[in-house]
């Protein structure tokens, strides 16, 4: 598993328009440079992250269940 280093961790500050170090409270994180609230990703990175998740999802639907009548017909033929 990856070792996380708090001092190297960054979050996106919309005010500074870059990834910055942050101070974390119980429910929010704040930029150490300007004091504004930060978020995990920039808007562009968030969209790219969601596109990557969409690409990893399996395509198509659930396979059909075999009907009991169809199995009997195949076996008897």
C-alpha positions as CSV (number, residue, x, y, z in Angstrom):
1,X,0.0,0.0,0.0
2,X,1.1,3.5,-0.8
3,X,2.7,5.5,2.1
4,X,0.9,8.9,2.4
5,X,3.0,11.9,3.5
6,X,0.9,14.7,5.0
7,X,3.5,17.3,4.3
8,X,3.6,16.5,0.6
9,X,-0.2,16.2,0.2
10,X,-1.9,19.0,-1.8
11,X,-5.5,20.1,-2.5
12,X,-6.8,22.6,-5.0
13,X,-7.4,26.2,-4.0
14,X,-9.8,28.0,-6.3
15,X,-8.5,31.4,-5.2
16,X,-4.8,30.6,-5.8
17,X,-5.7,28.5,-8.9
18,X,-3.1,25.8,-7.9
19,X,-2.6,22.8,-5.7
20,X,-1.4,24.0,-2.3
21,X,-0.6,22.7,1.1
22,X,-3.6,22.9,3.5
23,X,-4.7,23.0,7.1
24,X,-7.3,20.5,7.9
25,X,-10.1,20.9,10.4
26,X,-12.8,18.3,11.3
27,X,-15.0,19.0,8.3
28,X,-13.1,21.4,6.0
29,X,-9.6,22.1,4.7
30,X,-8.0,25.6,4.2
31,X,-5.2,26.9,2.0
32,X,-2.1,27.8,3.9
33,X,-1.4,30.7,1.5
34,X,-4.7,32.6,1.4
35,X,-6.9,30.9,4.0
36,X,-9.7,30.0,1.6
37,X,-11.4,26.6,1.6
38,X,-9.7,24.1,-0.7
39,X,-11.1,21.0,-2.4
40,X,-9.6,17.7,-3.5
41,X,-9.5,18.4,-7.3
42,X,-9.7,21.3,-9.7
43,X,-12.8,21.3,-12.0
44,X,-10.8,20.0,-15.0
45,X,-9.1,17.2,-12.9
46,X,-12.5,16.3,-11.4
47,X,-14.0,15.8,-14.9
48,X,-11.0,13.8,-16.0
49,X,-11.3,11.6,-12.9
50,X,-15.0,11.0,-13.7
51,X,-14.3,10.2,-17.3
52,X,-11.6,7.7,-16.3
53,X,-14.2,6.0,-14.0
54,X,-16.7,5.8,-16.8
55,X,-14.1,4.2,-19.0
56,X,-13.4,1.5,-16.4
57,X,-17.1,0.6,-16.0
58,X,-18.2,-2.6,-17.9
59,X,-20.1,-1.9,-21.1
60,X,-23.4,-3.5,-21.8
61,X,-26.1,-4.9,-19.5
62,X,-26.6,-7.8,-17.4
63,X,-26.5,-11.2,-19.1
64,X,-29.9,-12.8,-19.6
65,X,-31.0,-15.7,-17.3
66,X,-31.7,-19.0,-19.0
67,X,-35.4,-19.8,-19.1
68,X,-36.3,-23.3,-17.9
69,X,-38.3,-23.9,-21.1
70,X,-35.4,-22.9,-23.4
71,X,-33.0,-25.3,-21.6
72,X,-35.4,-28.3,-22.0
73,X,-35.8,-27.5,-25.7
74,X,-32.1,-27.4,-26.3
75,X,-31.4,-30.6,-24.4
76,X,-34.2,-32.6,-26.1
77,X,-33.1,-31.5,-29.6
